[in-house]
Amino acid sequence: MKKKYFLSLVAACLMSLAGCSGFLDTQPDTIMSDDQIFGDAVMINSVLANFYGRVEWGQRMTDWGGYSVIDEAATCDGGPDQRSTFEDDRWRVYDYTLIRNLNQFLKGVRETQVLTADEKSRLEGEVRFLRTWTYFNTCRGLGGMPIVEDEIFDYTPGMDVSTLQIPRATEADMYDYIISECQAVANMLPADRQANGARANRWTAKMLEARAAVYAGSIANYNNKMSNPVRTAGGEAGIPAERAQGYYTTALAAAQEVINSGVYSLKQSDDPNDPVKLGRNFFEAVSVKANNPEVIWARDYSSPDNLHGFTNYNAPRSHAEDIDNSYLGAILNLVEDYEPIDTDTPGKGAKIETTENGGYKFYETADAPFKDRDPRLWGTVIYPGALFKSVEVVLQTGQLNRDGAGWKTNTGDLNSRDAQGNLITSINGPKESNEQYINKTGFYVRKFLDETPGNGTRGHGSDVWFVRFRLAEAYLIAAEASYELNNGRAAEFINVVRTRAGVKPLTTVSFEQIVHEYRVELAFEDHRYWDLKRWRLADKVWNGDNNDPQARHRRLWPYRVVAPGDPNDGKWAFVEDFLFMSPNARYFQMKNYYNFLNLDWINNNPKLVRNPYQ
């Protein structure tokens, strides 16, 4: 009998997944035969752990530079970033090697004699879910691509290679397959909450079903409302408009199943009237594992061998535990989308006022323009005067001094002071410079920063997880689907999220308010890029116009007033400008709605149809 071999990454801790606290702690080991792997339950689980580590795409904590691609953050680690257009392979996924490995593994699990029927069922459910997650990540970038189901293709010299060349599925067929697989595996997976959200359960599958369905519904709906819809003649890209309502119905049903299961709940503040506590509650709902009732599935990390450097590279300079810091700066575009708590237009952002009566607008404290906004801002961004690890993060570009009847700015080196000992420029900046380790936007990213002492060093690293699914998204999907179905329930669902956040509920819901809620609730969680694509808004928001404050990264620089005897002495003023680090507006072209296919793929499989504009 021909012996087959399987490339295995063996877990560092050789024990069952249920008992291994570091489920994803894997180290390359060796090539092993099928008999060796599928004859040992521990080895089977070890290979499964490796697969979980291979499904990391899009924005992620091990590629923090990816956060600066869109309108959430900018890089601050050197000189200006000249990019403007989006690459035709941005976050493209085409991993049929992984799909083949998953199918090999699935066959081995079905045939092994060392697992019980229940163990086999769970493992099959997990493998099929990971395969479906791979297809989803492929589809949201490329549209419909070949679906091989359980097939394992083996090439032997001299065979007819045309049997290995599978044409692209339509985009609708691929989403249908993703949805049907999620429905099929849901009951094969455990219904209880999984430790640290690392392994898929029933509700992970239902969340993927809901997300895939609302994506498909959006494309069927909004692509066909464009004056020139982006699609191929065969439907490999683009979904017929008449499919939209069915997809929205599926999305709503799946999201409600997760909501009504009672397994998860939104993390609630113990003081819903305190904006700072609400902000911290939101931060913990996303970035802290302990007693977290909300996160359904995450890319988990654990000590000692499975850690990341997000905190090391992105902590404020004043709080840095190693040489690295200040790589990313949140941008004003995002900050202004967090609405004032006391607003007459709930569900809509508002500008931060920097001028008044033709001059500067003065604020009593550095945090005054921000502290009375949606508390999710505190939980997402470190703004001037906010606390990190219970210590204020001072962001001060310089001083504002009296100059006769007017004002002049005074800036210096980091941590500089004037002759009287007054701070000129903070150790954090922000400052215009080509140097590293200097904030240049006026804001830091808070979400996903690790507050544990020592976890912001090169030598240790952080185990904060990256969230893929959490309950708040289920409510937003339910709200969006309800809005599109016009069933009168959109406000009911969206207000659950808004009430937890500490902002005013909505009486009616508009499409613009749904876009807003996704933006502020899920910032930095790998949603914004895909949401604007599926709603066909990306070319409108990132329109390439250097004078458009929506398309261009913007900064906000704080100045402390140092003017003894003046009534504004000790107050703060702010100056808004386009960010010099991003001299070009983001320009999303029609061709960017679908990734281009690599020409090598087409050469190997001539049945692959090119995407629009390619």
Disulfide bonds with the S-S distance in Angstrom:
Cys13-Cys20 2.24
